[in-house]
Amino acid sequence: MNERDALRALTADLSHAGDDAAVVDGTVITTDMLHERTDFPPGTTRYTAGWRAVGASLSDVAAMGAAARAAVAVYADEGFDREELTRFVAGAVDVCEAVDAEYVGGDLDEHVEFTTATTAIGDVTDAGPVTRDGARPGDALCVTGGWGRSAAALRLFKKEDDEAFERANELFRFTPRVADGLALAPSATAMMDSSDGLARSCHQLAEASGVGIELERDAVPVHPAVEEVAADSAERFELAAHFGEDFELLCAVPEAEVDAVEAACPAGLTRIGTVVEESDEGGPRVLADGEPLPDRGFTHGDE
């Protein structure tokens, strides 16, 4: 099984599985694991690794519409280099501070490759946690920020020169959308982060809510960095929709509240489509410009 199939197999017995984080007595908690081989291309600094790893967990807190409180990390490698370890912690501290949270420690271990596991916690607000299963036909489908950022970074890492490495590391250090999640929480009927990519996230949200989705390709906000690496509009959409690891938010918002929440989101909010009734004929859940949008994105364990 790949990661997604394994999660489906577990959800029958684990009531909290399936959303970006679990909620326990008003606290949201989430954990992630990243490896050098699959998550940190050659040229990734330890500072960027610390920022990105902890940021991934903070992004899950954001997707629940919660206020980030704290994070911890496990740092494992073949050996410990003082400077690398210090820079990793500095990145973890800085990404926490960017969302008004605190980095409070973790654990060290030896391993065959650089690996980090991170956990973040947050507080549910009066608006309550926002899950993936509440989208309703007629809701607007919206996203924060620009998409394709991580895909552009990976292309730049492959150039293997100092200038490209600097730009790629900058792009890898995304800001978790905690402030946007808090702004969206009172209105959003469903929300999740985009670690698996826009297309796959649309399929996941549609499946969880029992609805269909119709989106417009040209409405998807593409990150400016994609222009640096993509040859044409088709490639730009491919990188924005199917690569993943952008850690933006995807949400469903009642039509009447779109303008208000758009003004409240620091990262910007863009409407890219509409939530519709699920097909009675068993057709595709997600369409882009009237055509089926492939359920393709980032998944650990894919061949």
CORVENUR-V610439 format. One record per residue. N is the residue number from 1. SS is DSSP state (H for helix, E for strand, C for the rest). PHI is phi as a letter, one per 40 degrees, with the letter a starting at -180 (NA if undefined). NEAR is the number of other ideal C-beta (glycine too) atoms within 12 Angstrom. Layout:
BEGIN
n=N ss=SS phi=PHI near=NEAR
n=N ss=SS phi=PHI near=NEAR
END
This chain:
BEGIN
n=1 ss=C phi=NA near=14
n=2 ss=C phi=c near=17
n=3 ss=H phi=d near=22
n=4 ss=H phi=c near=29
n=5 ss=H phi=c near=14
n=6 ss=H phi=c near=15
n=7 ss=H phi=c near=25
n=8 ss=H phi=d near=19
n=9 ss=H phi=c near=15
n=10 ss=H phi=c near=16
n=11 ss=H phi=c near=20
n=12 ss=C phi=c near=10
n=13 ss=C phi=b near=11
n=14 ss=C phi=b near=14
n=15 ss=C phi=c near=12
n=16 ss=C phi=c near=20
n=17 ss=C phi=c near=21
n=18 ss=C phi=h near=25
n=19 ss=C phi=c near=34
n=20 ss=C phi=c near=48
n=21 ss=C phi=a near=40
n=22 ss=E phi=c near=28
n=23 ss=E phi=b near=27
n=24 ss=E phi=b near=18
n=25 ss=C phi=f near=11
n=26 ss=C phi=g near=19
n=27 ss=E phi=b near=24
n=28 ss=E phi=c near=41
n=29 ss=E phi=b near=32
n=30 ss=E phi=a near=41
n=31 ss=E phi=a near=27
n=32 ss=E phi=a near=36
n=33 ss=E phi=b near=25
n=34 ss=E phi=b near=36
n=35 ss=E phi=b near=23
n=36 ss=H phi=d near=25
n=37 ss=H phi=c near=15
n=38 ss=H phi=b near=22
n=39 ss=H phi=b near=32
n=40 ss=C phi=b near=36
n=41 ss=C phi=c near=31
n=42 ss=C phi=d near=19
n=43 ss=C phi=h near=29
n=44 ss=C phi=c near=38
n=45 ss=C phi=c near=29
n=46 ss=H phi=c near=31
n=47 ss=H phi=c near=29
n=48 ss=H phi=c near=38
n=49 ss=H phi=c near=39
n=50 ss=H phi=c near=41
n=51 ss=H phi=c near=44
n=52 ss=H phi=c near=44
n=53 ss=H phi=c near=48
n=54 ss=H phi=c near=52
n=55 ss=H phi=c near=48
n=56 ss=H phi=c near=46
n=57 ss=H phi=c near=50
n=58 ss=H phi=c near=53
n=59 ss=H phi=c near=50
n=60 ss=H phi=c near=43
n=61 ss=H phi=c near=55
n=62 ss=H phi=d near=54
n=63 ss=H phi=c near=47
n=64 ss=C phi=c near=49
n=65 ss=C phi=g near=46
n=66 ss=C phi=b near=46
n=67 ss=E phi=c near=31
n=68 ss=E phi=c near=43
n=69 ss=E phi=b near=29
n=70 ss=E phi=a near=31
n=71 ss=E phi=a near=47
n=72 ss=E phi=b near=33
n=73 ss=E phi=a near=42
n=74 ss=E phi=c near=30
n=75 ss=E phi=b near=36
n=76 ss=E phi=b near=28
n=77 ss=E phi=a near=24
n=78 ss=C phi=c near=14
n=79 ss=C phi=a near=16
n=80 ss=C phi=b near=19
n=81 ss=C phi=b near=14
n=82 ss=H phi=d near=11
n=83 ss=H phi=c near=13
n=84 ss=H phi=c near=26
n=85 ss=H phi=c near=25
n=86 ss=H phi=c near=18
n=87 ss=H phi=c near=23
n=88 ss=H phi=d near=40
n=89 ss=H phi=c near=32
n=90 ss=H phi=c near=24
n=91 ss=H phi=c near=37
n=92 ss=H phi=c near=43
n=93 ss=H phi=c near=28
n=94 ss=H phi=c near=27
n=95 ss=H phi=c near=42
n=96 ss=H phi=c near=38
n=97 ss=H phi=c near=23
n=98 ss=H phi=c near=28
n=99 ss=C phi=b near=38
n=100 ss=C phi=g near=22
n=101 ss=C phi=b near=35
n=102 ss=E phi=b near=23
n=103 ss=E phi=c near=34
n=104 ss=E phi=b near=19
n=105 ss=E phi=h near=19
n=106 ss=E phi=i near=29
n=107 ss=E phi=a near=16
n=108 ss=E phi=b near=20
n=109 ss=E phi=a near=19
n=110 ss=E phi=c near=15
n=111 ss=C phi=a near=21
n=112 ss=C phi=c near=13
n=113 ss=C phi=a near=19
n=114 ss=C phi=d near=34
n=115 ss=E phi=a near=29
n=116 ss=E phi=b near=45
n=117 ss=E phi=b near=28
n=118 ss=E phi=b near=45
n=119 ss=E phi=b near=35
n=120 ss=E phi=b near=47
n=121 ss=E phi=b near=34
n=122 ss=E phi=a near=42
n=123 ss=E phi=b near=30
n=124 ss=C phi=c near=29
n=125 ss=C phi=c near=26
n=126 ss=C phi=c near=13
n=127 ss=C phi=c near=22
n=128 ss=C phi=g near=21
n=129 ss=C phi=c near=41
n=130 ss=C phi=b near=45
n=131 ss=C phi=b near=33
n=132 ss=C phi=c near=37
n=133 ss=C phi=b near=23
n=134 ss=C phi=b near=29
n=135 ss=C phi=c near=42
n=136 ss=C phi=b near=27
n=137 ss=C phi=d near=24
n=138 ss=C phi=h near=21
n=139 ss=C phi=c near=36
n=140 ss=E phi=c near=39
n=141 ss=E phi=c near=47
n=142 ss=E phi=b near=47
n=143 ss=E phi=b near=49
n=144 ss=E phi=c near=46
n=145 ss=C phi=f near=38
n=146 ss=C phi=b near=34
n=147 ss=E phi=b near=47
n=148 ss=C phi=h near=40
n=149 ss=H phi=d near=42
n=150 ss=H phi=c near=47
n=151 ss=H phi=c near=41
n=152 ss=H phi=c near=37
n=153 ss=H phi=c near=38
n=154 ss=H phi=c near=34
n=155 ss=H phi=c near=30
n=156 ss=H phi=c near=31
n=157 ss=H phi=d near=31
n=158 ss=C phi=c near=17
n=159 ss=C phi=c near=21
n=160 ss=C phi=f near=14
n=161 ss=C phi=b near=14
n=162 ss=H phi=c near=14
n=163 ss=H phi=c near=15
n=164 ss=H phi=c near=25
n=165 ss=H phi=c near=24
n=166 ss=H phi=c near=21
n=167 ss=H phi=c near=26
n=168 ss=H phi=c near=35
n=169 ss=H phi=c near=32
n=170 ss=H phi=d near=26
n=171 ss=H phi=c near=37
n=172 ss=H phi=c near=40
n=173 ss=C phi=c near=32
n=174 ss=C phi=c near=43
n=175 ss=C phi=c near=35
n=176 ss=C phi=d near=52
n=177 ss=C phi=c near=44
n=178 ss=H phi=c near=45
n=179 ss=H phi=c near=30
n=180 ss=H phi=c near=41
n=181 ss=H phi=c near=49
n=182 ss=H phi=c near=38
n=183 ss=H phi=c near=34
n=184 ss=H phi=c near=47
n=185 ss=H phi=d near=40
n=186 ss=C phi=c near=22
n=187 ss=C phi=b near=35
n=188 ss=E phi=c near=47
n=189 ss=E phi=c near=36
n=190 ss=E phi=a near=42
n=191 ss=E phi=a near=54
n=192 ss=E phi=a near=50
n=193 ss=E phi=c near=48
n=194 ss=C phi=b near=50
n=195 ss=C phi=d near=40
n=196 ss=C phi=c near=38
n=197 ss=C phi=h near=41
n=198 ss=H phi=c near=57
n=199 ss=H phi=c near=42
n=200 ss=H phi=c near=35
n=201 ss=H phi=c near=49
n=202 ss=H phi=c near=49
n=203 ss=H phi=c near=36
n=204 ss=H phi=c near=40
n=205 ss=H phi=c near=48
n=206 ss=H phi=c near=41
n=207 ss=H phi=c near=28
n=208 ss=H phi=c near=33
n=209 ss=H phi=c near=37
n=210 ss=C phi=g near=21
n=211 ss=C phi=b near=33
n=212 ss=E phi=b near=35
n=213 ss=E phi=b near=45
n=214 ss=E phi=b near=34
n=215 ss=E phi=b near=42
n=216 ss=C phi=b near=24
n=217 ss=H phi=d near=26
n=218 ss=H phi=c near=17
n=219 ss=H phi=c near=25
n=220 ss=C phi=c near=40
n=221 ss=C phi=c near=32
n=222 ss=E phi=c near=36
n=223 ss=C phi=c near=35
n=224 ss=C phi=d near=19
n=225 ss=C phi=c near=31
n=226 ss=H phi=c near=34
n=227 ss=H phi=c near=21
n=228 ss=H phi=c near=25
n=229 ss=H phi=b near=32
n=230 ss=C phi=c near=24
n=231 ss=C phi=c near=14
n=232 ss=C phi=a near=12
n=233 ss=H phi=c near=17
n=234 ss=H phi=c near=14
n=235 ss=H phi=c near=22
n=236 ss=H phi=c near=31
n=237 ss=H phi=c near=33
n=238 ss=H phi=d near=32
n=239 ss=H phi=c near=39
n=240 ss=H phi=c near=45
n=241 ss=H phi=c near=47
n=242 ss=H phi=b near=34
n=243 ss=C phi=c near=37
n=244 ss=C phi=g near=38
n=245 ss=C phi=g near=41
n=246 ss=C phi=c near=51
n=247 ss=C phi=f near=51
n=248 ss=C phi=c near=47
n=249 ss=E phi=b near=52
n=250 ss=E phi=b near=60
n=251 ss=E phi=a near=53
n=252 ss=E phi=b near=46
n=253 ss=E phi=b near=44
n=254 ss=C phi=d near=28
n=255 ss=H phi=d near=21
n=256 ss=H phi=c near=12
n=257 ss=H phi=b near=26
n=258 ss=H phi=c near=28
n=259 ss=H phi=c near=17
n=260 ss=H phi=c near=20
n=261 ss=H phi=c near=39
n=262 ss=H phi=c near=24
n=263 ss=H phi=c near=15
n=264 ss=H phi=c near=24
n=265 ss=C phi=c near=34
n=266 ss=C phi=d near=24
n=267 ss=C phi=c near=35
n=268 ss=C phi=g near=24
n=269 ss=E phi=b near=38
n=270 ss=E phi=b near=34
n=271 ss=E phi=c near=31
n=272 ss=E phi=b near=42
n=273 ss=E phi=i near=39
n=274 ss=E phi=b near=30
n=275 ss=E phi=c near=39
n=276 ss=E phi=b near=30
n=277 ss=C phi=c near=21
n=278 ss=C phi=c near=24
n=279 ss=C phi=c near=19
n=280 ss=C phi=c near=8
n=281 ss=C phi=b near=9
n=282 ss=C phi=g near=8
n=283 ss=C phi=c near=17
n=284 ss=C phi=c near=25
n=285 ss=C phi=c near=33
n=286 ss=E phi=b near=41
n=287 ss=E phi=b near=28
n=288 ss=E phi=b near=31
n=289 ss=C phi=f near=18
n=290 ss=C phi=g near=15
n=291 ss=E phi=b near=14
n=292 ss=E phi=d near=21
n=293 ss=C phi=c near=35
n=294 ss=C phi=d near=21
n=295 ss=C phi=c near=27
n=296 ss=C phi=b near=23
n=297 ss=C phi=a near=36
n=298 ss=C phi=c near=31
n=299 ss=C phi=a near=29
n=300 ss=C phi=c near=24
n=301 ss=C phi=g near=13
n=302 ss=C phi=c near=18
n=303 ss=C phi=c near=6
END
